[in-house]
Amino acid sequence: MWHIVVDCPPAVDSPVPQSALLIADLALVPVRPSPPDLWAAVGIRHLVDRLRVINTRLQARLVLNDLEPRTRLAKDAREILPAFGMPLATTALHHRTAYRQCAVVGGTVHQLGGRAAAAIAEVEALADEVMTWLAGDSTTDGA
């Protein structure tokens, strides 16, 4: 089975994410533990709800991104996000230099090898979660 991944701009009003969500099975919504990102997640939730009228198989999951787990803001985000009405991924992507290095060179954390072991483990754990959701595992909800 093939899966197509589309990385869209985060603008809710942009036609690009709206078009992608019309045919998507799963939307991953990265959210930094910051007030602006949390507010933007509310807008994405409304967009997903609107588009589910047309695309009834659309699922959406929030993914904590750029997380610094020991901060109060990270703890608050973990407590607040479940109330947004979209399930929160178990896997979070932490604040790591490896992610920024990959953006600079246009590569993946896997290309960085052992020095990016923690980032590789996070990406692989998230990929495993995504594959479980797409497979329709009965332990996940359809939100």
C-alpha positions, 0 to 999 in steps of 0.5 A: 500500500502506498501513502502520499505525504503532503507538507502544507503551509500552516495557513488555515485559509490557504487553498493548499491544506484545504485541497490536501485535506479533501483527499487525505486519510490522515492529517498530522498537525504539528503544534509547538507548546506556545500560545500562537500554535495552540490557537492555530490548532483550534483553527485547524480543528474547525477546518478538519471538522468542516472538511469531514462533511466531504471527506468522511475518512479524514482523521487528524492527530496533533503532534507536539513539536519542538518540545522541551519536556521539562518546561511548564509550557510543555506540561501545560500543552500536554494537559490542554491539547486533549481538550481541543477535540483532536487526539494527541500523538503519543510520540512528541518531537523534542527540541533537537539540533538534528532537526534544524541541521536536516532543514539546512541540508535538505535531508533527514535525521537518518542521514545524520547517523548515530549523532541523531539517534534520539531524533531518529528514534522519535521519527521512527516511533511517530512513523509507527504510530501513523502506520497504526492509525492508517491501518485502522487499529481499533485502539485509536479513535477516528477523530 
